[in-house]
Amino acid sequence: MVSEEGIMTYALEAKDLVKVFGNIKALDNLSLKISEGEIYGLIGPNGAGKTTSLRVFSTLILPTSGSVVVFGHDVVREPVEVRRLISYLPGEAGAYKNLSGYEYLQFMGYLSSENEDNLTRIVEEAAKISGLGERLKDRVKTYSTGMKRRLLLARTLMNKPKLAVLDEPTSGLDVLHAYHVRGIIKQYAKEFGVTVLLSSHNMLEVEHVCDRVGLIDKGRLVAEGTPAELKEKHKAANLEEVFAEVAGLV
């Protein structure tokens, strides 16, 4: 995206991002740029800083130093503006268990809906995304882990946010439902221009869904490129092999 001044801007731009928890430096001068409409995958070993970075990007925690700008808005100085543009699906998230799935989507839609007509539209959209059909009439507490995940993804995408931040979006899903979710993510990026930042341990998922991939280790970005570029550079058959080499597992 190019600004009125002719300067290239990004959906998300992180510069020299540092986050320290006590004696632990979770993020160590992390820098990355994500273009509008792109699906960007952030991968790395456990404890590499993936979830911390997503929480900083989503205004849930403050960085120790450095900056993050989302569609021109600084996450520290303009958190309210950033929150209007993004939707965040945490790795560990829950829904109100005594509501039905449909009631949950109505409630979440009401919080951001402009009017009743818009509310009806986005709830219908969310119901379609979830793929839960008649089970939306049942209480959330009767749902399996995978069903809850699909409900939460529907909540995340129902408003067609400018930036969707998804932490392990297919966690707990079986093969067919994970396939459905990946298709929805790609559709929303292509048809509605939703920029997607996702973190996943599923290398096959990342390879088939993401336009570009960043590999983070010890809080730093250590490799970045399209899946094809990364495989070629590291003489690897797949992203799993790239991951293993960069993370020092082989």
ABEGO torsion letter per residue (X at the ends): XBBAAGBBBBABBBBGBBBBBEABBABBGBBBBBBBGBBBBBBEBBGAGAAAAAAAAAGABBBABEBBBBGGBBAAABAAAAAAABBBBBABBBBBAABBAAAAAAAAAAAABABAAAAAAAAAAAAAAAGAEAAAABBAAABBAAAAAAAAAAAAAAAGBABBBBBGAABGBBAAAAAAAAAAAAAAAAAAGBBBBBBBABAAAAAAABABBBBBBGGBBABBEBAAAAAAAAGBABAAAAAAAAAGAX
